[in-house]
């Protein structure tokens, strides 16, 4: 799992059947306390249709980057997905430091 910032949307005219009702977002890894990008890599992440997060550009999100766990959250063991948005981050705590994002 890692913390990321949503930096873009992806639109698809055709999707795999198991992804038809999902939202596709581009994210970049960040440091949870400083907000600095950790690299230049853009990652495609899926947000399930049943998620209550409703993440969008600018949101700080918690990402799960493991295929089996992502498929379990989608409740589809055949979904072609590895990276999924688990939630929107409100606060990050680290020993004596904290950062409020929401």
FIKOLZA-1660 file (N, C-alpha, C; in steps of 0.1 Angstrom, whole numbers, plus 5000, padded with zeros to 4 digits):
% residues 102
   i   px   py   pz ch aa at
   1 5008 4988 5000  A  X  N
   1 5000 5000 5000  A  X CA
   1 5009 5012 5000  A  X  C
   2 5004 5023 4994  A  X  N
   2 5011 5036 4994  A  X CA
   2 5001 5047 4993  A  X  C
   3 5006 5059 4996  A  X  N
   3 4998 5071 4995  A  X CA
   3 5001 5078 4982  A  X  C
   4 4991 5083 4975  A  X  N
   4 4993 5089 4962  A  X CA
   4 4983 5101 4960  A  X  C
   5 4986 5109 4951  A  X  N
   5 4978 5121 4947  A  X CA
   5 4972 5118 4933  A  X  C
   6 4959 5120 4932  A  X  N
   6 4952 5118 4920  A  X CA
   6 4955 5130 4911  A  X  C
   7 4961 5127 4899  A  X  N
   7 4966 5137 4890  A  X CA
   7 4958 5138 4876  A  X  C
   8 4949 5128 4874  A  X  N
   8 4942 5128 4861  A  X CA
   8 4932 5117 4861  A  X  C
   9 4923 5118 4850  A  X  N
   9 4913 5108 4847  A  X CA
   9 4917 5101 4835  A  X  C
  10 4911 5089 4833  A  X  N
  10 4913 5081 4821  A  X CA
  10 4899 5077 4816  A  X  C
  11 4896 5080 4803  A  X  N
  11 4884 5076 4797  A  X CA
  11 4886 5065 4788  A  X  C
  12 4877 5055 4787  A  X  N
  12 4879 5044 4778  A  X CA
  12 4865 5042 4772  A  X  C
  13 4865 5041 4759  A  X  N
  13 4853 5038 4751  A  X CA
  13 4849 5023 4753  A  X  C
  14 4859 5015 4756  A  X  N
  14 4856 5001 4758  A  X CA
  14 4865 4996 4770  A  X  C
  15 4858 4989 4779  A  X  N
  15 4865 4984 4791  A  X CA
  15 4862 4969 4792  A  X  C
  16 4871 4962 4799  A  X  N
  16 4869 4948 4802  A  X CA
  16 4855 4948 4810  A  X  C
  17 4848 4937 4808  A  X  N
  17 4834 4936 4814  A  X CA
  17 4835 4939 4829  A  X  C
  18 4845 4934 4836  A  X  N
  18 4845 4936 4851  A  X CA
  18 4849 4950 4855  A  X  C
  19 4853 4958 4846  A  X  N
  19 4857 4972 4849  A  X CA
  19 4847 4982 4844  A  X  C
  20 4836 4978 4838  A  X  N
  20 4826 4987 4831  A  X CA
  20 4821 4998 4841  A  X  C
  21 4819 4995 4853  A  X  N
  21 4813 5004 4863  A  X CA
  21 4823 5011 4872  A  X  C
  22 4836 5009 4868  A  X  N
  22 4846 5015 4877  A  X CA
  22 4851 5029 4871  A  X  C
  23 4858 5036 4879  A  X  N
  23 4864 5049 4875  A  X CA
  23 4879 5046 4874  A  X  C
  24 4885 5051 4863  A  X  N
  24 4900 5049 4861  A  X CA
  24 4906 5063 4864  A  X  C
  25 4916 5063 4873  A  X  N
  25 4923 5075 4877  A  X CA
  25 4938 5073 4876  A  X  C
  26 4945 5084 4872  A  X  N
  26 4960 5084 4872  A  X CA
  26 4964 5090 4886  A  X  C
  27 4974 5083 4892  A  X  N
  27 4979 5087 4905  A  X CA
  27 4994 5088 4905  A  X  C
  28 5000 5095 4914  A  X  N
  28 5015 5096 4916  A  X CA
  28 5018 5094 4930  A  X  C
  29 5028 5086 4934  A  X  N
  29 5032 5084 4948  A  X CA
  29 5036 5097 4954  A  X  C
  30 5033 5099 4967  A  X  N
  30 5037 5111 4974  A  X CA
  30 5042 5107 4988  A  X  C
  31 5050 5116 4994  A  X  N
  31 5053 5114 5008  A  X CA
  31 5041 5119 5016  A  X  C
  32 5036 5111 5025  A  X  N
  32 5023 5114 5032  A  X CA
  32 5024 5126 5041  A  X  C
  33 5036 5130 5045  A  X  N
  33 5037 5141 5054  A  X CA
  33 5041 5154 5047  A  X  C
  34 5048 5153 5036  A  X  N
  34 5052 5165 5029  A  X CA
  34 5044 5168 5017  A  X  C
  35 5038 5158 5011  A  X  N
  35 5031 5159 4998  A  X CA
  35 5040 5160 4986  A  X  C
  36 5053 5158 4988  A  X  N
  36 5062 5158 4977  A  X CA
  36 5061 5145 4969  A  X  C
  37 5061 5146 4956  A  X  N
  37 5061 5134 4947  A  X CA
  37 5074 5126 4949  A  X  C
  38 5073 5113 4950  A  X  N
  38 5084 5105 4952  A  X CA
  38 5091 5101 4939  A  X  C
  39 5084 5101 4928  A  X  N
  39 5089 5098 4915  A  X CA
  39 5081 5104 4904  A  X  C
  40 5084 5102 4892  A  X  N
  40 5076 5107 4880  A  X CA
  40 5067 5097 4874  A  X  C
  41 5066 5086 4880  A  X  N
  41 5057 5075 4875  A  X CA
  41 5042 5078 4876  A  X  C
  42 5035 5077 4865  A  X  N
  42 5020 5078 4866  A  X CA
  42 5015 5063 4867  A  X  C
  43 5006 5061 4876  A  X  N
  43 5000 5048 4878  A  X CA
  43 4985 5048 4876  A  X  C
  44 4980 5039 4868  A  X  N
  44 4966 5038 4866  A  X CA
  44 4960 5030 4878  A  X  C
  45 4950 5036 4884  A  X  N
  45 4943 5030 4896  A  X CA
  45 4928 5029 4893  A  X  C
  46 4922 5019 4898  A  X  N
  46 4908 5017 4896  A  X CA
  46 4901 5021 4909  A  X  C
  47 4889 5028 4908  A  X  N
  47 4881 5031 4919  A  X CA
  47 4868 5023 4917  A  X  C
  48 4865 5014 4926  A  X  N
  48 4853 5006 4924  A  X CA
  48 4840 5014 4924  A  X  C
  49 4830 5009 4917  A  X  N
  49 4817 5017 4916  A  X CA
  49 4810 5017 4929  A  X  C
  50 4813 5007 4938  A  X  N
  50 4806 5006 4951  A  X CA
  50 4814 5014 4962  A  X  C
  51 4825 5021 4958  A  X  N
  51 4833 5028 4967  A  X CA
  51 4826 5041 4972  A  X  C
  52 4827 5044 4984  A  X  N
  52 4821 5057 4989  A  X CA
  52 4832 5068 4989  A  X  C
  53 4843 5066 4983  A  X  N
  53 4854 5076 4983  A  X CA
  53 4851 5087 4973  A  X  C
  54 4847 5084 4961  A  X  N
  54 4845 5094 4950  A  X CA
  54 4857 5103 4949  A  X  C
  55 4868 5096 4947  A  X  N
  55 4881 5104 4945  A  X CA
  55 4881 5111 4932  A  X  C
  56 4888 5122 4932  A  X  N
  56 4890 5130 4920  A  X CA
  56 4903 5137 4920  A  X  C
  57 4906 5144 4909  A  X  N
  57 4919 5151 4908  A  X CA
  57 4921 5160 4920  A  X  C
  58 4933 5159 4925  A  X  N
  58 4937 5167 4937  A  X CA
  58 4936 5159 4950  A  X  C
  59 4928 5149 4951  A  X  N
  59 4926 5141 4963  A  X CA
  59 4939 5133 4966  A  X  C
  60 4941 5131 4979  A  X  N
  60 4952 5122 4984  A  X CA
  60 4945 5109 4988  A  X  C
  61 4950 5098 4982  A  X  N
  61 4943 5085 4983  A  X CA
  61 4953 5075 4988  A  X  C
  62 4947 5064 4994  A  X  N
  62 4954 5052 4998  A  X CA
  62 4952 5042 4987  A  X  C
  63 4964 5037 4982  A  X  N
  63 4964 5028 4971  A  X CA
  63 4968 5014 4975  A  X  C
  64 4961 5004 4971  A  X  N
  64 4966 4990 4972  A  X CA
  64 4971 4985 4959  A  X  C
  65 4983 4981 4959  A  X  N
  65 4990 4977 4947  A  X CA
  65 4993 4962 4947  A  X  C
  66 4983 4954 4947  A  X  N
  66 4984 4939 4948  A  X CA
  66 4972 4933 4941  A  X  C
  67 4974 4926 4931  A  X  N
  67 4963 4921 4922  A  X CA
  67 4952 4913 4929  A  X  C
  68 4956 4903 4937  A  X  N
  68 4945 4895 4944  A  X CA
  68 4937 4903 4953  A  X  C
  69 4943 4912 4961  A  X  N
  69 4935 4921 4970  A  X CA
  69 4926 4930 4962  A  X  C
  70 4931 4936 4951  A  X  N
  70 4923 4945 4943  A  X CA
  70 4911 4937 4937  A  X  C
  71 4913 4925 4933  A  X  N
  71 4902 4917 4927  A  X CA
  71 4892 4914 4938  A  X  C
  72 4897 4912 4950  A  X  N
  72 4887 4909 4961  A  X CA
  72 4879 4921 4964  A  X  C
  73 4885 4933 4964  A  X  N
  73 4877 4945 4966  A  X CA
  73 4867 4947 4955  A  X  C
  74 4870 4943 4943  A  X  N
  74 4861 4944 4932  A  X CA
  74 4850 4933 4932  A  X  C
  75 4853 4923 4940  A  X  N
  75 4845 4911 4941  A  X CA
  75 4844 4904 4927  A  X  C
  76 4855 4903 4920  A  X  N
  76 4856 4896 4907  A  X CA
  76 4870 4890 4906  A  X  C
  77 4871 4877 4908  A  X  N
  77 4884 4871 4908  A  X CA
  77 4890 4870 4894  A  X  C
  78 4883 4875 4884  A  X  N
  78 4889 4875 4870  A  X CA
  78 4892 4889 4865  A  X  C
  79 4890 4899 4873  A  X  N
  79 4892 4913 4869  A  X CA
  79 4907 4915 4866  A  X  C
  80 4910 4921 4854  A  X  N
  80 4924 4924 4850  A  X CA
  80 4929 4937 4857  A  X  C
  81 4930 4936 4870  A  X  N
  81 4934 4948 4878  A  X CA
  81 4945 4945 4888  A  X  C
  82 4953 4954 4891  A  X  N
  82 4963 4953 4901  A  X CA
  82 4963 4964 4911  A  X  C
  83 4960 4976 4907  A  X  N
  83 4961 4988 4916  A  X CA
  83 4947 4994 4918  A  X  C
  84 4943 4996 4930  A  X  N
  84 4930 5000 4934  A  X CA
  84 4930 5011 4944  A  X  C
  85 4921 5020 4944  A  X  N
  85 4919 5030 4954  A  X CA
  85 4911 5025 4965  A  X  C
  86 4917 5025 4977  A  X  N
  86 4910 5020 4989  A  X CA
  86 4903 5031 4997  A  X  C
  87 4907 5043 4996  A  X  N
  87 4901 5054 5004  A  X CA
  87 4908 5067 5002  A  X  C
  88 4901 5077 5006  A  X  N
  88 4907 5091 5006  A  X CA
  88 4913 5094 5019  A  X  C
  89 4925 5099 5019  A  X  N
  89 4933 5101 5031  A  X CA
  89 4929 5114 5038  A  X  C
  90 4926 5114 5051  A  X  N
  90 4923 5126 5058  A  X CA
  90 4935 5131 5066  A  X  C
  91 4941 5122 5073  A  X  N
  91 4953 5126 5082  A  X CA
  91 4963 5115 5081  A  X  C
  92 4976 5119 5081  A  X  N
  92 4987 5110 5082  A  X CA
  92 4994 5113 5095  A  X  C
  93 4996 5102 5103  A  X  N
  93 5003 5103 5116  A  X CA
  93 5016 5096 5114  A  X  C
  94 5027 5102 5119  A  X  N
  94 5040 5095 5120  A  X CA
  94 5048 5100 5132  A  X  C
  95 5048 5091 5142  A  X  N
  95 5054 5094 5155  A  X CA
  95 5049 5108 5161  A  X  C
  96 5056 5119 5160  A  X  N
  96 5052 5131 5166  A  X CA
  96 5046 5141 5155  A  X  C
  97 5046 5137 5143  A  X  N
  97 5042 5145 5132  A  X CA
  97 5028 5141 5127  A  X  C
  98 5021 5150 5121  A  X  N
  98 5008 5147 5115  A  X CA
  98 5006 5157 5104  A  X  C
  99 4999 5153 5093  A  X  N
  99 4995 5161 5082  A  X CA
  99 4980 5159 5079  A  X  C
 100 4973 5170 5079  A  X  N
 100 4959 5169 5076  A  X CA
 100 4957 5172 5061  A  X  C
 101 4950 5163 5054  A  X  N
 101 4948 5165 5040  A  X CA
 101 4934 5169 5036  A  X  C
 102 4925 5167 5045  A  X  N
 102 4911 5170 5041  A  X CA
 102 4905 5180 5050  A  X  C
% end
